[in-house]
Amino acid sequence: QVHLQESGPGLVKPSETLSLTCSVSGGSINSYYWAWIRQPPGKGLEWIAYISDTGYTRKNPSLKSRLAISVDTSKKQFSLTLSSVTAADTAVYYCARQNYRDPLFFFDSWGQGTLVTVSS
Amino acid sequence: DIQMTQSPSSLSTSVGDRVTITCRASQSISTYLNWYQHKPGKAPNLLIYAASSLESGVPSRFSGSGSGTDFTLTISSLQPEDVAIYYCQQSFSTFSFGGGTKVEIK
């Protein structure tokens, strides 16, 4: 059973950069896509981006200009950086495995999530 | 962008009751629809993929149906451990989620 664990600072100042890493254990990072999803307090889930094991990425257009995502298969980790954060970026951030069974993708393993608060 | 609308936003019912949650897409998404269960403080859990396929290990009291724009998640006999928030999610055009349905025991 694959296990995902998010890590990173829980508090980021406005205008600074949010950085998170997801560590994958109990399974291979290869041959899958890996995603970031967030949930602001009291709101619904929002897909942020995904990356393949070979580095192919796709990003939510609403965040694309501030977003970078990378993967390190040797460490079995993938990472997210979001620049110029504001209070609107305060959320629980989840990493997830994006699996494919013809004809669609779904998120079949998730981390427990990490709360990131943007505040001075 | 495809908008996903769930109803109701919350419900409270008795153990053993049948629970039905609906999800509507702003445009046709065929059967590119998944359902998740999310308990507080835990990782979300995939229940149903492709509108009606039960994920391995998920109890058979959960079922999904629908295609096009209208979808349903049914719990045939609500159990105490089913208290959670349920989300639909479309995979037709990138990804988007419904607003969630909170299920409680009366």
Interface residues (C-beta under 8 A of the other chain):
Chain A: L4 A35 G44 L45 E46 W47 R58 N60 Y94 A96 R101 P103 L104 F105 F106 F107 D108 S109 W110 G111 Q112 G113
Chain B: T31 Y32 N34 Y36 G41 K42 A43 P44 N45 L46 Y49 A50 S53 E55 Y87 Q89 S91 F92 T94 F95 S96 F97 G98 G99 G100
